[in-house]
């Protein structure tokens, strides 16, 4: 079964099994967090070039 979600950057469909999962906390000590899914290419396009990109070797 191909379950889809919405990419938090572009708003288009992304297959859950292919998506990058992001977890956001309001601060480092927060217990609550919110999760988001996105395309690899969308996250890569948002990261500064100085950020290590070992997740994107296959792009």
C-alpha positions in Angstrom: 0.0 0.0 0.0 1.4 3.4 -0.9 0.4 5.8 1.9 0.9 9.5 1.0 1.4 12.6 3.1 1.8 16.3 2.3 5.3 17.7 2.0 5.7 20.5 4.6 7.7 22.6 2.1 6.1 22.3 -1.3 2.6 21.1 -0.4 2.7 18.2 -2.9 2.1 14.5 -2.1 5.1 12.5 -0.9 5.1 8.7 -0.3 5.5 8.2 3.4 8.0 5.4 2.8 10.2 7.8 0.8 9.7 10.9 2.9 12.2 12.6 5.3 10.7 12.8 8.8 11.4 16.0 10.7 10.9 16.6 14.4 10.6 20.1 15.8 10.8 21.3 19.4 10.2 24.9 20.5 13.4 24.6 22.6 15.9 21.9 23.4 14.3 21.1 26.8 10.8 20.9 25.5 8.9 17.6 25.9 6.4 18.4 23.2 7.4 18.1 19.5 5.7 18.2 16.2 6.5 16.0 13.2 6.6 16.9 9.6 7.2 14.9 6.4 8.9 16.2 3.2 10.7 15.2 0.0 14.4 14.8 0.2 14.9 17.4 -2.6 12.7 19.9 -0.8 14.7 19.7 2.5 18.0 19.8 0.6 16.9 22.9 -1.2 16.2 24.6 2.1 19.4 23.8 3.9 22.3 26.1 3.8 25.2 24.8 1.7 27.4 24.8 4.9 25.2 22.1 6.5 26.5 18.6 6.2 24.4 16.8 3.6 25.2 13.1 4.2 21.5 12.3 3.9 21.4 13.4 0.3 24.3 11.4 -1.3 21.8 9.6 -3.5 20.5 12.8 -5.1 
